[in-house]
Amino acid sequence: MASYNVRIKPFAVKELEAIPAKDRRRIATKIQALGNNPRPVGCEKLAGHDKYRIRQGNYRVLFTIEDDVLIVTVIAIGNRRDIYRR
């Protein structure tokens, strides 16, 4: 399987920086792993959207996958209670 290029939107980078360091490291590890496997165990497609999400504790990472050009784009990172209200 080919490796995907992982891109993070500038707004998502700011959201990641606002998360406590312990959780930030775990989330960053999961984001890096998306390059090798864009649909890991526990990944779910959001209903009504072409977006996916992965969980890390109380945080969620929303991203899109473009299989034809092998790109994963992280759109948003946030607490589970707020992330879906956008």
Secondary structure, DSSP 8 states (H G I E B T S, - for coil): ----EEEE-HHHHHHHHTS-HHHHHHHHHHHHHTTT-SS-TT-EE-TTSS-EEEEETTEEEEEEEETTTTEEEEEEEEETTTGGG-
